[in-house]
């Protein structure tokens, strides 16, 4: 590379880091990977990168679900406990029987959608702030599972169940095995991108940006936000399937994942409070968070540093969101609303 090219590259990288959004998070991801490669050159080999992608896939799926809720102006703190509950319930019901795998998977999807539906209706119909509603759900799930299992998970996941989390879909020359988890996370991300480009996705963003204006344009705010919670619950179930297959059943499964997902989304530049941010940036945030954790492991830093870093990222994101909103023109307060007629219908 020429001398002229190096400053140009540095300027472009600096502009990306200062610009926010997906440019920022992918520049950060590239920087973290560069440091990891310098410390451990073998990590740059395709099998290591595919193993990283397999490990990051559940967080990517969770971040996509959390993005749907956050961009709509809400927050879901229940996904970590939901993941833990789903894995424990699956192990208890399957108990190593291959024939029980499909029925239990269908039950898990229905249960995840039901939890999301309850979160959404409590938030929109009963008008309980989502941080309180989902915190309550988190405690309900945590306590119910501990009560049911006596604090010690029992049973076993079948091999068919674990294939999605730890199996390979195909063997490729030079690359090796391409994990199912990578393909599943990519499919979830692609589906979310397609949704956000559709009218429903634009309505979701509009509701997060200004619910009152969205209601005047004919959007049913309560329905849009409730469906976002349902999507988060279903994607948390998908993440539970991947985590159960990859890590198995433990008492700590799912612990803290809600904060990892929120950290990933806000690191991707998605504004807490709704109305701004992209799915691609949220996915980049999930990869960057996982890469940061990998870097910490390479540096032999204590695992206790991870929640501290997550907390700093969330605080910085909230401060940035508050600053950006204060610079925007004043507007009428958004109403989360329950099932209501649009303002035109009320006239």
Buried (B, 14 or more C-beta within 10 A) or exposed (E): EEEEEEEEEEEEBEEBBEEBBBBBBBBBBEBBBEEBBEEBEEBEEEEBEBBBBBBBBBBBBBBBBBBBBBBBBBBBBBBBBBBBBBBBBBBBBBBEEEEBBEEBBEBBBEBBBEBBBBBBBBBBBEEBEBEEBBBBBBEBBBEEBBEBBEEEBEBBBBEBBBBBBBBBBEEEEEEBBBBBBBBBBBEBBEBBBEBBEEEEBEBBBBBBBBBBBBBEBEBBBBBBBBBBBBBBBBBBBBBBBBBBBBBBBBEEBBBEBBBBBBBBBBBBBBBBBBBBBBBBBBBBBBBBBBBBBBBBEBEEEEEEEBEEBBEEBBEEBBEBBEEEBEEEEEEEEBEBBBEBEBEEEEE
